[in-house]
Amino acid sequence: MSVELDNVWRTHLVRATCETEAFPSNYGAGERLQEKILQKTAKIGIIGQGYVGLPLAIVFNRFDFSVLGFEKNVEKIKLLNEGVSYIQDVPSRDVEKYRKLGKFEATSDFPRLKDCDVVIICVPTPLAKTQDPDMSFILSAVESIARNFREGQLVILESTTYPGTTREVVLPILEAAQKQTNKQKLRVGRDFFLAFSPERVDPGNKKYSVFNTPKVVGGVTSICADLACLFYAQALKQVVRVSSPETAEMVKLLENTFRAVNIGLVNEVAVMCEKLGIDCWEVIEAAASKPFGYMPFYPGPGLGGHCIPIDPSYLSWKLRGLNYTARFIELAREVNASMPQFCIRKVISALNMDSTAVNGSRVLVLGVSYKKDIDDVRESPAIDVIHELEAMGAKVDYYDPFVAKLNYEGIQKASKNWSDGLGSDYECVVIITDHTEVDYEAILKSAKRIVDTRNALKKFKHEKIVKL
């Protein structure tokens, strides 16, 4: 696929359509890297082969680039080099294909970073127990690059982080890396290039993938941005250039804070509607009929995944250091964090309808991934619900067609096998994740009581259903 870059270093929007223009040929290391990118001889190294790194590697493979996938997990390396994918959105056949073509290899040999022209950091950025950012994975990745650094490399951070990380944390470490010959410092924008481009992966999304989700890019210098935009435009459909890495970092946090705050609002609406005796789902559906000025969000048992529950905390942490409280973020986090407990109260209410105590009751959790039709359980509200129910004495099983075994945060269980009468063995079934392929009508027939936190049974009217 060819690419048109309409003065990529001056525009804010790049679309992949036709032939590629060359950059101005007046800067040495950048000019050499530009040529490698355009000729597809640039070797790409991606640190982290998870939900972000592996799909990105395969996309660049499809456009004839060679990729080294750096990973510390020995089992993941073994699987990838055998042509087996452990990421739902990446078919094993693609990994196997590019392994055989010699375009993809997984490795834990980090000194091979010196062979890479472009190095992309796609590592986790969790929160510490104190709710402060855990930068250890980013620091480890950057230090590995610095130990194997050379002139002419383009380094791009994709891991979600707080505004200022690329310039204030990553850049000083790379600037301290010395040329092997004369021991002079490498200078950003001349000897090496640095940018931030936030990942926008949405696991399980059938419409938007890495390829056709617009890519935001902010460089530390203009030339850094030039090269990063040129690089991404070789394999991705649309690139959106912004003025700085800080802007790009803030873009990602705004996107996920927007979702977290609006989900927090609609979760509170669900609580208010319960007190008012109103069906919140009917309210939301009717409000969504307005063709302007409204966007529907939906309540649920809590936030899950690695982005929405975590990323806004990076922004509020940064602002606390500037003596500012991000009030919307803090309030939304409080409301969203309370939803698993609200769900538990619904379970108690459902059991009370049959004069049954939680202690000793059998409960089936339907769906443990954090959203439907994926196998990712990170930060899933199902985990909190299971922990709380078991702490109250319930005997909890789960069924999830995407998660055969659950080994997360102290929970070790295997999914029950599906049968039309699955729900009949339990006093209550709790729908946490509304997977598409589940036969909800069969569950409705067999279950004694159902707590539906996702409105999965909206087509059915029955007294045994307790809605969120």
N, C-alpha and C positions, 0 to 999 in steps of 0.2 A: 504493500500500500504506500503510495507516495504522499507527500505532505507539503502544503503551502505554508510558508512562514512570511506573512505580510509585514516586513520590518519587525521581526519578533522582538528586537531589543527596544522598540519604541511603542508597541501596541500593548493593549491590555487583554486582547482576545486572540487566540490562535486556533484555527480550525484545520483539521487534517483533511485536505481535499486533493491538491495536485502536487506540482513539483516544488522541491525545496530550494529556497534561495540561500546563497552563501552569506556568512558573516563578513563584516569588514576584516580585511586581512592585515591588521596592524598590531596584533598582540600575540607574542610568541607562543607561550604554553597554551593559551586559549585557542589560538589558531590551529595548533596541532591536535588538540582535543576535538575541536569542531570537525576537522577532517576525518578523524576516526569515527565520530558519531555519524556523520553523513555517509561514510562508507560502510557502516555497520561492523567495523572492526574493533570498536571500543569494547573492552571486556568489562562486564558488569558484575559487581559483587554485592550481594544483598545479605545483610546481617540480620538473622531471624527468619526462620522458615515456618511461620505460623499463618494465621488467618489473613495477614497483610502481605508478608514477604513472599510466600509461595505463589499466590495468584499473580503477583506482580512479575515474578520471575518467568512464569509461563507465558504471560502476555508479551514480554520482550523476546522470548524464544520464538513466538509466532511470527515476529517481525525480523527474524534471522540474526538476533543478537545471541552471543554466548553468555551464560550466566553461571557464576559460582554462588551457591547458596550456603552461607556460613551459619552453622548451628552447633550448639554445645550438646544437645541431646543426642546421645549415641544411637538410640533406637530410631529416632526420626531420620538420622543420616542413613542408617541401614535400609529403612523402608524406601526412602527416596531413591537411593542408588540401585534399588531392586525394581524401580519403576512403580512403586506403590504410593498413592496419595492418602494422607490421613485428614485432608481438608475437604469438606463436603462439596465446595464449589469448584474443586479442581479434580477432574476425572483422572484416574490412574493411567488411562490410555495416553493422556497428554504427557504425563511425567515419563512414562516408558518411551514414548516417541522421541522426545528431545534428549533423553539419556542415550538412546541408540544413535541419534544423529550427532552426538558429541556436543550438544548445545547446552546441556544442563548437568551440573554435578553438585552434590551436597558434600560439605567437608567441615571438619572442625580444625583444620590446619590454618589458623588465622595469619601466619606469616605470608600466606598466598594473597593476602590483601594487597601486597605491593605489586602484584600482577594486574590489578584491576584499575581501569581508567575512571570508572564511575563506581562509587561506593554508596549504597543506600542503607540507612539504619531503620529497621522495622522491628524494634524490640518492645516488650511490654512496658507500660508506665503505670503501675498500680499505685494505690495509696498505702501509706504506712498505717500502723494501728492508731497513730495520732491524727489521722486524716491529712497528714502532710504528704506532698509528692515524694514518691520513692524513685529517685533518679539513678539508682544503682545500675540498672540495665543499660541506660543511655551512657553513663560514665564508663562502664566496662567496654561497651562497643567503641566509643570514641578513643579510649586509651589503646585498644587493640589496633585501631587505624593509625594512631600516632606512632606506635612502635614499628609500624610497617609503612610509614608514610613516604611519599616521593613527590617530586615536582610534577605538576600537570594533572593531578587528580581532582575530580569533582566529587564532593561529599554532600549528600542530601539527607537530612533528617526527616523522617516521616512519622515517627512516634509522637503521639499527642503529648503536649507539654505546655508549660505556662509561657506567656509572652516574654521574650528576652533570652530564652534558653540557648538558641542557636548562636546569638552574638556574645552572650555573657558567659556561657558555660562551654559550648563546643569550640568556638573560635579560639579562645586562649590556649586550649590544649593542643589544637592543631598548629597554631602559630609557634608554639614552643618546640615543635618537631623540627629537627635540623636537617639541612642538606648533608648528605653523606660526604661530599667532597670538600666544601669550604666552610662548613659549620655555620653558615649564615642562616638567619631565620627565613623561612618561607613566608611570602607575603600574600595575603588573600586578595584575589582579583588580579593578580599578576602571576604568581607561582602555583597557586592552587585556588580552588573555587568552592564556595560553600553556600548552600541554600536550604530553605525549609519548604516542604510540600506535604501538607497534612493528608494522611490516609483517609479515604472516604469509603471504606469497605462496609457493605451491608450484607452480612451472610444470608444466603438463601434467596436473595433478591433476583428474580428471573428476568427483570427488565433492565436493571442497571448493574453493570459489572465494572471491574477496574478499567476496561477499555473505553466504555462510553460514559463514565461518570466524569464530569469536568474536573481537571487537575489544577488546583491553585498552587502557584509558585511564587516565592519571594526570595530574592538573593541578597547576600550581604553587600555586594556591589552590583553595579549595573551589568558588568560582564559576567558575574556569577549568575545573575538572573537570565542573561542571554543564553548561556550554555545549558542551564537547567531546563529552560523552556524548549530549547532546540532538542535536547535529549528526550524529554517526555513526548514531544510532538512526533517523534519517529514511530511511536507505538500506540499512543492514546489519541482518542478522537478530538478532544478539545482541551486546550490549556488556557488558564486564566492567570495572567500575570498581575501581581500586586507590587506595591512599592518597596516592601521590606520583609524580612523574615518575621519581624514582630507582627506585622499585619496578617501574614499567612497563619501564624500561630494563633492569633486572636480569631481568625475566621473559623477555625475548627472549634474553638471553645464557644463561640457564638452559636454555631449550628447545634451543638449538643445541649447548650444551656437553654436555647429556645425550646427544644423538645422537653427537657427536664422540667422547666417552669410551666409549660402548657400541660404536661401530664400531671404535674402537681396540682394545677388549677382544676383539672377535670376530676382528679381523684378526690379533691375536697368537695367538688360538686356532687360526687357520688355519695359522700358522707352526709352532705346537707339534704340530698334528695331522700335518703333513708329516714332522716328525722322528720321530713315533711310528708312522708308517705307517697312520694312520687317516683315513677320509674325513670331513673337517670338515662337509661339507654333510649327510651322514647324521646326524652328531651333532646339528647344529642342528635338523634336521627332527624328530628324535626328542625333543629337549628341548622343542620348541614344542608337543608334545602335552600338556604339563603345563598344566592349566587355571588355575593360580594361581602367583604368585610368579616368573613368568618371562615375558619379552617377547623375541621373536626379533629379532636383528639379523643382518646378513649381511656377509661379507667381500667385498672387491673390490680392484681395482688401485690404489685411492687415493681420496681425497676430492675432490669437485668442487663447482662452484657458487659463488655469492658469499656464502653464509651459513656453512655448517658448517666449511669450512676456515679461515675468517677470524674469525668473531664471537667464538669463545672467546679469541682472542688479545687482543681488546679488554679482556676481563675480566682476563686475567692481567697485561696491561700496567698497568691501573689498580691492581691489587693489589701489583705490584712497587714502585709509588710509596708504598705503605703498609707496606713492608718485609715482604711476605708472598709466598711462592711458591705458586702454584696448581699443586700437584704432579700432580694427575690430568690437568689440561689440558696441561701440558708433556709428560707421558709419552704421552698419547694423540696429541698432535701428532707426537711422535717416531716412534711406531709407524705412524701413518697416512702420514707422509711417506716411510716406508721401503717402502711397498707397491708403488710403481711399479718399484723395483729388484728386489723379490721376484718381480714379474711377469716382468721381464727374465730372471731366473734360470730361470724356467719355460720361457721361449722358448729359451734356450740348451740346456736339458735336452731339449726336444722336438727341436731340430735335431740334437743329439748322437745321438739314437736312429737317425738316418739318416746318421750320420757326416758331417754338414754343419756348416761353420763359419758363424758369424753374418756375418763379413766376406764380402760378395758374395752373400749369400742374399737372396731376395725374400720380403718379409713383407707380408701384408695385415692392416691393423688394421680390425676390424669394429666400427664405432661410435666417433665422436669427441666426441659431446656428453657432458656430465657425468652424465646419467642418461637412462633410456630414454624414447623417444617425445617428446623435445623437441629444439629446435634450438640450445640454449644450450651453448657450449663453454667458458664462463668457468671457469678453474681445473680443467679436465678432466684426469684422470690420463692420458688418451690423449696429451696434449701431451708430458708427460715421457717416456712410453714411446717415442713417435716420435723425439724428440730423442736419447734414449739409444741406440736401435737404429741410427739413422743415424750417430751418433758412433762406433759399433762397426763401421761399414762396410756395414750392411744397406741394401738398396734398399726403401724403405717406401712403399706406397700405402695408401689407405683407402677404405672404402665406408660411407656413412651416408645413409639415405634422407631425413634431415632437414637435413643440412648439405651443400649442393651444393658450396660452396667454403669452404676453411679458410684464413683469413688471420689468424693469431694467434701471438704470441710468436715471430716469425721463421719460422713455417711457412707456406708458400704452396702449397697443393695443391688439386686438384679431386677430388671423389668419383669413383670408378670407376662405370661403369654396371653395373646388375645383370644378371646372366645366371646360369642354373642351373650353369654350369661355372666360375663366377667364381674359386673357390678353387684351380682346377687350375694356375694360372699361378704359384703361390707355393709356396715350401718350407714355409711356416708361416702359418696364419691365427690371429690373436689377437683373441678376443672381449673388447672393453673395455666396450662398452655393449650391453645386451641388448634392442634395439628389438623390439617385438612383431611388426611386420610382416615381419621377415626370415625367409626360408625356411631354417631351420637344418638341416633334413634334406638339402636340396640342397647346402648348404655341407659337411655331413659326407660326402656322397658324393664331392664333387669335391676336397676338400682332402687334402693329404698328411699334414699334422699340424695339430692345433688346440689352442691353449692357451685354455681356457675359464675366464675369471676371474669369471664371473657365474653359473655353473651353468645356462647357457642350454640345454645339451644333456643335462639331467638325465634326460630320457626315453630317452636312447640309451646303449647300452653298446658301446664300441668301443676297441680298443687305440690308435688314432690320437689319441684325446682325452687331453689332459693337463689335469687340473683344478688350480685354484688351491690 
